[in-house]
């Protein structure tokens, strides 16, 4: 039996699970932390972006903003 190639859309859906800041519409991948869209044909491209300085910096900024908002909510409820 010959192997059947998976569709790119199903591959993208499984690949975006490596980081919670990725989403896909089955054609392109959106890096929410970086606010960047890209076509992606290999999983290594996602891994490369995750390891980039830009993604690391934007992910840290996104996380710190969420922490500030949570602390503000706690202060206002007291």
Secondary structure, 3 states (H helix, E strand, C coil): CCCCCCCHHHHHHHHHHHCCCEEECCCCEEECCCCEEECCCCHHHHHHHHCCHHHHHHHHHHHHHHHHHHHHHHHHHC
